[in-house]
Amino acid sequence: MTDAPDPLDTLPDDVAAAAFRRLVRHLRKRHDAQNIDLMGLSGFCRNCLADWINDAGAGLSKPDARALIHGMPMEEWKVKFQTEATPEQMARMEESLKKNGGTH
């Protein structure tokens, strides 16, 4: 294990913020990328991003944070775009979450 600084921490905040906004806007367009699939592949999804902005100090309610990330209230997004998760998707998500080391 190294105590070397993470180069990511040298990235200017305005650049990191612009990249984050681009990621969120990209996910707002890619409704075909289901949260369950994002969780299965990467161990995080839109809802995690909503939690992370609050962890970083946004101070929003959970529904408001999720609406910010989804681009609409989460319940509306679910009705319009969320599909039923298959057992395979659920299993993939569970395995992926194990790799997160207790965090999401």
N, CA, C and O atoms as a DFTB+ gen file, in Angstrom:
416 C
 N C O
     1  1       0.844      -1.178       0.000
     2  2       0.000       0.000       0.000
     3  2       0.886       1.236       0.000
     4  3       1.927       1.272       0.656
     5  1       0.462       2.238      -0.738
     6  2       1.255       3.447      -0.865
     7  2       0.511       4.647      -0.294
     8  3      -0.719       4.705      -0.309
     9  1       1.277       5.590       0.202
    10  2       0.689       6.832       0.695
    11  2       0.769       7.931      -0.356
    12  3       0.520       9.100      -0.060
    13  1       1.116       7.558      -1.578
    14  2       1.221       8.535      -2.652
    15  2      -0.140       9.187      -2.880
    16  3      -1.173       8.520      -2.817
    17  1      -0.134      10.483      -3.143
    18  2      -1.412      11.162      -3.397
    19  2      -2.071      10.632      -4.673
    20  3      -1.396      10.227      -5.619
    21  1      -3.373      10.646      -4.673
    22  2      -4.143      10.225      -5.838
    23  2      -4.126      11.373      -6.840
    24  3      -4.561      12.473      -6.502
    25  1      -3.640      11.156      -8.057
    26  2      -3.610      12.230      -9.056
    27  2      -4.984      12.846      -9.315
    28  3      -5.083      13.995      -9.744
    29  1      -6.035      12.085      -9.055
    30  2      -7.384      12.619      -9.221
    31  2      -7.598      13.849      -8.338
    32  3      -8.325      14.771      -8.706
    33  1      -6.957      13.850      -7.174
    34  2      -7.109      14.977      -6.248
    35  2      -6.435      16.247      -6.758
    36  3      -6.669      17.324      -6.209
    37  1      -5.612      16.145      -7.785
    38  2      -4.966      17.330      -8.354
    39  2      -5.818      17.976      -9.441
    40  3      -5.519      19.076      -9.905
    41  1      -6.870      17.291      -9.838
    42  2      -7.766      17.823     -10.863
    43  2      -8.497      19.040     -10.302
    44  3      -9.086      18.949      -9.225
    45  1      -8.477      20.168     -10.995
    46  2      -9.195      21.339     -10.497
    47  2     -10.691      21.044     -10.307
    48  3     -11.295      20.320     -11.098
    49  1     -11.267      21.607      -9.261
    50  2     -12.675      21.349      -8.950
    51  2     -13.606      21.731     -10.096
    52  3     -14.601      21.045     -10.330
    53  1     -13.305      22.810     -10.813
    54  2     -14.192      23.208     -11.906
    55  2     -14.159      22.189     -13.042
    56  3     -15.176      21.960     -13.698
    57  1     -13.019      21.587     -13.276
    58  2     -12.902      20.553     -14.309
    59  2     -13.656      19.297     -13.861
    60  3     -14.402      18.702     -14.639
    61  1     -13.455      18.903     -12.612
    62  2     -14.157      17.727     -12.081
    63  2     -15.664      17.947     -12.112
    64  3     -16.417      17.035     -12.455
    65  1     -16.106      19.142     -11.758
    66  2     -17.537      19.448     -11.763
    67  2     -18.105      19.387     -13.182
    68  3     -19.206      18.878     -13.392
    69  1     -17.354      19.906     -14.150
    70  2     -17.825      19.868     -15.542
    71  2     -17.932      18.423     -16.026
    72  3     -18.881      18.078     -16.730
    73  1     -16.970      17.578     -15.658
    74  2     -17.014      16.173     -16.058
    75  2     -18.192      15.465     -15.393
    76  3     -18.868      14.655     -16.027
    77  1     -18.440      15.767     -14.123
    78  2     -19.574      15.172     -13.415
    79  2     -20.885      15.568     -14.087
    80  3     -21.748      14.720     -14.311
    81  1     -21.038      16.838     -14.408
    82  2     -22.271      17.288     -15.065
    83  2     -22.450      16.599     -16.418
    84  3     -23.566      16.245     -16.799
    85  1     -21.348      16.414     -17.135
    86  2     -21.431      15.727     -18.426
    87  2     -21.870      14.282     -18.223
    88  3     -22.695      13.779     -18.986
    89  1     -21.339      13.613     -17.219
    90  2     -21.743      12.237     -16.913
    91  2     -23.238      12.182     -16.611
    92  3     -23.943      11.326     -17.147
    93  1     -23.726      13.075     -15.768
    94  2     -25.145      13.057     -15.402
    95  2     -26.015      13.335     -16.626
    96  3     -27.027      12.664     -16.829
    97  1     -25.633      14.311     -17.438
    98  2     -26.430      14.604     -18.637
    99  2     -26.410      13.433     -19.618
   100  3     -27.402      13.163     -20.295
   101  1     -25.288      12.751     -19.688
   102  2     -25.196      11.560     -20.536
   103  2     -26.175      10.492     -20.045
   104  3     -26.901       9.901     -20.845
   105  1     -26.198      10.244     -18.741
   106  2     -27.118       9.249     -18.187
   107  2     -28.576       9.667     -18.362
   108  3     -29.447       8.810     -18.516
   109  1     -28.852      10.964     -18.340
   110  2     -30.225      11.431     -18.568
   111  2     -30.704      11.105     -19.973
   112  3     -31.899      10.910     -20.193
   113  1     -29.776      11.046     -20.929
   114  2     -30.132      10.711     -22.312
   115  2     -30.196       9.207     -22.539
   116  3     -30.911       8.742     -23.426
   117  1     -29.459       8.451     -21.748
   118  2     -29.340       7.012     -21.959
   119  2     -30.258       6.239     -21.032
   120  3     -29.811       5.513     -20.144
   121  1     -31.554       6.412     -21.262
   122  2     -32.534       5.701     -20.447
   123  2     -32.459       4.190     -20.655
   124  3     -32.919       3.414     -19.817
   125  1     -31.874       3.782     -21.782
   126  2     -31.715       2.357     -22.027
   127  2     -30.698       1.734     -21.068
   128  3     -30.702       0.521     -20.862
   129  1     -29.842       2.547     -20.493
   130  2     -28.882       2.062     -19.490
   131  2     -29.623       2.012     -18.152
   132  3     -29.646       2.989     -17.403
   133  1     -30.214       0.877     -17.874
   134  2     -31.019       0.707     -16.664
   135  2     -30.132       0.754     -15.422
   136  3     -28.976       0.330     -15.457
   137  1     -30.678       1.269     -14.334
   138  2     -29.928       1.313     -13.077
   139  2     -29.440      -0.077     -12.668
   140  3     -28.312      -0.221     -12.197
   141  1     -30.273      -1.090     -12.843
   142  2     -29.891      -2.451     -12.462
   143  2     -28.678      -2.910     -13.268
   144  3     -27.817      -3.616     -12.742
   145  1     -28.603      -2.516     -14.536
   146  2     -27.453      -2.887     -15.364
   147  2     -26.209      -2.106     -14.963
   148  3     -25.110      -2.659     -14.929
   149  1     -26.378      -0.826     -14.659
   150  2     -25.243      -0.041     -14.163
   151  2     -24.694      -0.649     -12.881
   152  3     -23.481      -0.769     -12.708
   153  1     -25.600      -1.032     -11.982
   154  2     -25.178      -1.663     -10.729
   155  2     -24.461      -2.979     -10.998
   156  3     -23.461      -3.288     -10.350
   157  1     -24.967      -3.746     -11.945
   158  2     -24.376      -5.039     -12.247
   159  2     -22.988      -4.944     -12.855
   160  3     -22.146      -5.817     -12.645
   161  1     -22.755      -3.885     -13.607
   162  2     -21.457      -3.718     -14.260
   163  2     -20.465      -2.919     -13.421
   164  3     -19.275      -3.231     -13.390
   165  1     -20.960      -1.888     -12.742
   166  2     -20.033      -0.957     -12.096
   167  2     -20.227      -0.804     -10.601
   168  3     -19.394      -0.199      -9.926
   169  1     -21.314      -1.345     -10.077
   170  2     -21.551      -1.223      -8.640
   171  2     -22.084       0.129      -8.213
   172  3     -22.085       0.444      -7.023
   173  1     -22.538       0.935      -9.162
   174  2     -23.198       2.204      -8.833
   175  2     -24.205       2.528      -9.916
   176  3     -24.137       2.002     -11.027
   177  1     -25.153       3.411      -9.576
   178  2     -26.175       3.815     -10.545
   179  2     -26.554       5.272     -10.303
   180  3     -25.904       5.974      -9.528
   181  1     -27.589       5.709     -10.961
   182  2     -28.061       7.086     -10.804
   183  2     -28.393       7.400      -9.344
   184  3     -28.082       8.481      -8.845
   185  1     -29.027       6.444      -8.672
   186  2     -29.401       6.681      -7.273
   187  2     -28.164       6.838      -6.391
   188  3     -28.170       7.624      -5.445
   189  1     -27.115       6.098      -6.697
   190  2     -25.861       6.254      -5.952
   191  2     -25.301       7.663      -6.164
   192  3     -24.851       8.304      -5.214
   193  1     -25.330       8.138      -7.397
   194  2     -24.850       9.493      -7.663
   195  2     -25.633      10.508      -6.842
   196  3     -25.059      11.459      -6.313
   197  1     -26.943      10.306      -6.735
   198  2     -27.772      11.199      -5.914
   199  2     -27.325      11.152      -4.456
   200  3     -27.233      12.188      -3.798
   201  1     -27.051       9.956      -3.955
   202  2     -26.557       9.836      -2.575
   203  2     -25.203      10.511      -2.427
   204  3     -24.946      11.182      -1.428
   205  1     -24.338      10.337      -3.417
   206  2     -22.980      10.890      -3.332
   207  2     -22.983      12.413      -3.325
   208  3     -22.161      13.024      -2.642
   209  1     -23.899      13.045      -4.078
   210  2     -23.909      14.515      -4.040
   211  2     -24.354      15.001      -2.661
   212  3     -23.897      16.042      -2.187
   213  1     -25.241      14.250      -2.025
   214  2     -25.615      14.608      -0.651
   215  2     -24.473      14.329       0.315
   216  3     -24.234      15.118       1.229
   217  1     -23.766      13.225       0.128
   218  2     -22.600      12.936       0.965
   219  2     -21.554      14.044       0.849
   220  3     -20.822      14.324       1.798
   221  1     -21.495      14.668      -0.329
   222  2     -20.534      15.741      -0.572
   223  2     -21.023      17.088      -0.055
   224  3     -20.292      18.077      -0.118
   225  1     -22.262      17.136       0.458
   226  2     -22.746      18.369       1.070
   227  2     -23.850      19.104       0.347
   228  3     -24.110      20.267       0.657
   229  1     -24.512      18.464      -0.612
   230  2     -25.576      19.158      -1.352
   231  2     -26.740      19.555      -0.452
   232  3     -27.377      20.584      -0.678
   233  1     -27.020      18.750       0.560
   234  2     -28.085      19.096       1.492
   235  2     -29.490      18.970       0.932
   236  3     -30.408      19.635       1.410
   237  1     -29.669      18.133      -0.065
   238  2     -30.988      17.944      -0.669
   239  2     -31.703      16.784       0.003
   240  3     -31.073      15.912       0.602
   241  1     -33.023      16.783      -0.104
   242  2     -33.757      15.591       0.322
   243  2     -33.414      14.476      -0.661
   244  3     -32.977      14.748      -1.780
   245  1     -33.607      13.238      -0.254
   246  2     -33.325      12.111      -1.146
   247  2     -34.126      12.229      -2.447
   248  3     -33.554      12.057      -3.523
   249  1     -35.445      12.519      -2.381
   250  2     -36.192      12.665      -3.641
   251  2     -35.675      13.814      -4.513
   252  3     -35.622      13.680      -5.735
   253  1     -35.295      14.937      -3.904
   254  2     -34.787      16.059      -4.695
   255  2     -33.437      15.736      -5.321
   256  3     -33.178      16.115      -6.463
   257  1     -32.574      15.040      -4.587
   258  2     -31.279      14.644      -5.142
   259  2     -31.468      13.691      -6.307
   260  3     -30.786      13.812      -7.325
   261  1     -32.383      12.751      -6.171
   262  2     -32.626      11.797      -7.259
   263  2     -33.247      12.490      -8.474
   264  3     -32.920      12.153      -9.612
   265  1     -34.134      13.448      -8.242
   266  2     -34.718      14.191      -9.359
   267  2     -33.642      14.997     -10.088
   268  3     -33.679      15.121     -11.312
   269  1     -32.701      15.536      -9.347
   270  2     -31.603      16.291      -9.954
   271  2     -30.802      15.393     -10.892
   272  3     -30.458      15.803     -12.000
   273  1     -30.507      14.183     -10.458
   274  2     -29.722      13.259     -11.274
   275  2     -30.550      12.680     -12.421
   276  3     -30.064      12.596     -13.549
   277  1     -31.784      12.284     -12.150
   278  2     -32.635      11.682     -13.183
   279  2     -33.169      12.708     -14.183
   280  3     -33.561      12.347     -15.292
   281  1     -33.185      13.977     -13.798
   282  2     -33.747      15.008     -14.670
   283  2     -35.247      15.130     -14.547
   284  3     -35.882      15.854     -15.314
   285  1     -35.818      14.426     -13.586
   286  2     -37.256      14.427     -13.312
   287  2     -37.447      13.666     -12.008
   288  3     -36.535      12.974     -11.557
   289  1     -38.621      13.784     -11.398
   290  2     -38.840      12.976     -10.188
   291  2     -38.589      11.497     -10.483
   292  3     -38.949      10.992     -11.546
   293  1     -37.973      10.823      -9.535
   294  2     -37.608       9.424      -9.741
   295  2     -38.820       8.562     -10.081
   296  3     -38.738       7.691     -10.947
   297  1     -39.933       8.798      -9.413
   298  2     -41.134       7.999      -9.701
   299  2     -41.569       8.166     -11.153
   300  3     -41.990       7.200     -11.789
   301  1     -41.470       9.375     -11.676
   302  2     -41.805       9.612     -13.080
   303  2     -40.827       8.861     -13.988
   304  3     -41.237       8.245     -14.972
   305  1     -39.528       8.915     -13.654
   306  2     -38.515       8.218     -14.436
   307  2     -38.796       6.713     -14.449
   308  3     -38.709       6.062     -15.490
   309  1     -39.133       6.177     -13.283
   310  2     -39.397       4.741     -13.189
   311  2     -40.569       4.343     -14.083
   312  3     -40.505       3.324     -14.771
   313  1     -41.632       5.135     -14.078
   314  2     -42.806       4.821     -14.897
   315  2     -42.455       4.879     -16.388
   316  3     -42.871       4.023     -17.168
   317  1     -41.694       5.890     -16.765
   318  2     -41.369       6.086     -18.177
   319  2     -40.306       5.123     -18.695
   320  3     -40.385       4.664     -19.835
   321  1     -39.306       4.814     -17.860
   322  2     -38.119       4.165     -18.406
   323  2     -37.676       2.866     -17.725
   324  3     -36.991       2.063     -18.357
   325  1     -38.034       2.635     -16.481
   326  2     -37.514       1.460     -15.779
   327  2     -38.225       0.198     -16.227
   328  3     -39.451       0.161     -16.327
   329  1     -37.446      -0.828     -16.492
   330  2     -37.996      -2.127     -16.865
   331  2     -37.887      -3.068     -15.671
   332  3     -37.147      -2.806     -14.723
   333  1     -38.626      -4.152     -15.731
   334  2     -38.586      -5.158     -14.674
   335  2     -37.222      -5.849     -14.684
   336  3     -36.742      -6.282     -15.732
   337  1     -36.614      -5.944     -13.521
   338  2     -35.307      -6.608     -13.418
   339  2     -35.482      -8.114     -13.523
   340  3     -36.397      -8.692     -12.936
   341  1     -34.599      -8.730     -14.274
   342  2     -34.617     -10.182     -14.400
   343  2     -33.823     -10.795     -13.244
   344  3     -33.024     -10.107     -12.609
   345  1     -34.037     -12.070     -12.971
   346  2     -33.218     -12.731     -11.942
   347  2     -31.719     -12.652     -12.255
   348  3     -30.899     -12.534     -11.345
   349  1     -31.370     -12.718     -13.530
   350  2     -29.965     -12.628     -13.923
   351  2     -29.395     -11.243     -13.605
   352  3     -28.267     -11.133     -13.125
   353  1     -30.171     -10.184     -13.870
   354  2     -29.721      -8.833     -13.550
   355  2     -29.546      -8.664     -12.043
   356  3     -28.575      -8.062     -11.586
   357  1     -30.479      -9.192     -11.290
   358  2     -30.390      -9.088      -9.830
   359  2     -29.149      -9.816      -9.311
   360  3     -28.445      -9.299      -8.444
   361  1     -28.881     -11.005      -9.835
   362  2     -27.714     -11.768      -9.402
   363  2     -26.425     -11.039      -9.768
   364  3     -25.491     -10.990      -8.967
   365  1     -26.369     -10.474     -10.970
   366  2     -25.194      -9.725     -11.409
   367  2     -24.970      -8.514     -10.508
   368  3     -23.833      -8.208     -10.148
   369  1     -26.055      -7.824     -10.143
   370  2     -25.945      -6.678      -9.252
   371  2     -25.398      -7.100      -7.893
   372  3     -24.501      -6.451      -7.354
   373  1     -25.931      -8.179      -7.340
   374  2     -25.478      -8.654      -6.024
   375  2     -23.992      -8.984      -6.043
   376  3     -23.267      -8.639      -5.110
   377  1     -23.535      -9.646      -7.095
   378  2     -22.112      -9.976      -7.205
   379  2     -21.270      -8.713      -7.354
   380  3     -20.199      -8.602      -6.758
   381  1     -21.749      -7.779      -8.137
   382  2     -21.036      -6.529      -8.333
   383  2     -20.911      -5.734      -7.038
   384  3     -19.853      -5.180      -6.738
   385  1     -21.996      -5.683      -6.277
   386  2     -21.975      -4.931      -5.025
   387  2     -20.971      -5.507      -4.030
   388  3     -20.411      -4.768      -3.219
   389  1     -20.741      -6.806      -4.084
   390  2     -19.753      -7.430      -3.194
   391  2     -18.348      -6.864      -3.457
   392  3     -17.515      -6.814      -2.552
   393  1     -18.099      -6.450      -4.674
   394  2     -16.796      -5.904      -5.047
   395  2     -16.587      -4.479      -4.529
   396  3     -15.467      -3.968      -4.545
   397  1     -17.661      -3.841      -4.071
   398  2     -17.570      -2.461      -3.605
   399  2     -16.947      -2.329      -2.219
   400  3     -16.672      -1.215      -1.773
   401  1     -16.726      -3.430      -1.542
   402  2     -16.100      -3.376      -0.236
   403  2     -16.934      -2.681       0.813
   404  3     -16.403      -1.963       1.661
   405  1     -18.242      -2.888       0.764
   406  2     -19.129      -2.318       1.777
   407  2     -19.564      -0.896       1.494
   408  3     -20.294      -0.309       2.293
   409  1     -19.139      -0.327       0.381
   410  2     -19.586       1.018       0.008
   411  2     -20.316       0.949      -1.315
   412  3     -20.191      -0.022      -2.061
   413  1     -21.067       1.972      -1.591
   414  2     -21.691       2.048      -2.916
   415  2     -21.415       3.400      -3.508
   416  3     -21.847       3.686      -4.625
